[in-house]
Amino acid sequence: MTASEPIPFLDLKAQQARIAPELRRRLDAVLAHCQFVLGPEVAELEAALASFCGAAHCVAVSSGTDALQIALMAEGIGAGDAVFLPAFTYTATAEVPLLLGATPVFVDVDPRTFQIDPAHLADRIASVRAADRLRPRALIGVDLFGQPADWPALAALAAREGLFTVDDLAQSFGCTLHGRALGAAADATATSFFPSKPLGAYGDGGALFTESADRAALFRSLRTHGEGTTRYEVLRTGMNGRLDTLQAAVLLAKLTVFPEELAARERIAQVYDRRLGNLVEIPARVPDSTSAWAIYSVLLADAAERERVQASLRAAGVPTAIYYPRPLHLQPAYRDAHDGAALPVAEALAHRILALPIHPDLSEAAVGRICDALDAALRQ
Ligand SMILES: *Cc1c(COP(=O)(O)O)cnc(C)c1O
């Protein structure tokens, strides 16, 4: 790469070149047997993913969004139910409870780690109980940007309040907390294999994890139209939530290099921490954790400075992105569902946050150029 060539925000072509032989072998095997939906690679992938994250059961599904939906459907969550979730996350987290007729109750996040704030969650549960209109029913905790949420605190609070817990691990598959991979921290864990996630397919895909054999059986039934023990026995209203076999084959090929990719992301994050820590606010590490570094976001002083820096970086061939420019409670689709509670941290982050490129094929030289360009942009 020359000094002025644009740097890719994500480089799936470089990754493909790196894993080409294993990818070919895996895809050819599927093309030979032609079992394109829920073929043998899907079961192989489920076993490999469960073992990777230390969960008892894995059920592969069609997307991260469908994984969340199946988790809530299995619990019978619907009208009259309050589902607590962070206001600062991807839209799918709030969309799913609304699709099922439930009400999302937005919770603020920690200003330094950007993760859902357990103290504010406790306040929100108390206010829903006091209003006495909705039944506090479930919590969707999101592990944002690659880091884990504070699951010990969230799970303890949920247990005290009788809430069903779903871990939205869509951005953070591969992270660890207190030395253990995430996958068994909640009653159900949902992840995504959208191509830009740390472990991404070549299309849509997702997975559910649970410690309960009964819940796993329910997930399997729901992903295939609520089927019973035979295909033509319908026990419940389900959906088409199956994973296709070519995606499983891609994921099996990628899983072989996933640990080294996580290490590469961590090395880049450490360079960013070291080089940028005195220039901008860098993301605080969740104590005793490792991150999958789906996203590395810094905080600028305000929206005007962010706009200036983003333009200056763009001119230097450095792409950036904003996750998220608007918190969910202020989205046109969701604001009617919001009870009006103040969520000041999520609102402030939306104006200040800026994501820098981070992916396993980002060279040391490119990381250096990004840091130099940010330094220069802040001096302008
Ligand atoms: C990507 C994402 C999802 C949805 O996953 P899809 O596979 O795109 O459906 C859900 N929640 C969060 C936090 C995400 O980042």
The ligand as an SDF file (V2000), in Angstrom:
LIG
                    3D

 15 15  0  0  0  0  0  0  0  0999 V2000
  -25.8170   -7.0780   13.7050 C   0  0  0  0  0  0  0  0  0  0  0  0
  -26.6000   -7.0120   14.9450 C   0  0  0  0  0  0  0  0  0  0  0  0
  -27.8230   -7.6920   15.0850 C   0  0  0  0  0  0  0  0  0  0  0  0
  -28.5310   -8.3710   13.9480 C   0  0  0  0  0  0  0  0  0  0  0  0
  -27.8280   -9.3400   13.2890 O   0  0  0  0  0  0  0  0  0  0  0  0
  -28.2210   -9.7150   11.7770 P   0  0  0  0  0  0  0  0  0  0  0  0
  -27.4670  -10.9910   11.5540 O   0  0  0  0  0  0  0  0  0  0  0  0
  -27.7670   -8.5990   10.9160 O   0  0  0  0  0  0  0  0  0  0  0  0
  -29.6780   -9.9310   11.7240 O   0  0  0  0  0  0  0  0  0  0  0  0
  -28.4620   -7.6620   16.3230 C   0  0  0  0  0  0  0  0  0  0  0  0
  -27.9450   -6.9720   17.3470 N   0  0  0  0  0  0  0  0  0  0  0  0
  -26.7940   -6.2900   17.2500 C   0  0  0  0  0  0  0  0  0  0  0  0
  -26.2800   -5.5580   18.4450 C   0  0  0  0  0  0  0  0  0  0  0  0
  -26.0960   -6.2640   16.0350 C   0  0  0  0  0  0  0  0  0  0  0  0
  -24.9610   -5.5580   15.9350 O   0  0  0  0  0  0  0  0  0  0  0  0
  1  2  1  0
  2  3  1  0
  2 14  2  0
  3  4  1  0
  3 10  2  0
  4  5  1  0
  5  6  1  0
  6  7  2  0
  6  8  1  0
  6  9  1  0
 10 11  1  0
 11 12  2  0
 12 13  1  0
 12 14  1  0
 14 15  1  0
M  END
$$$$
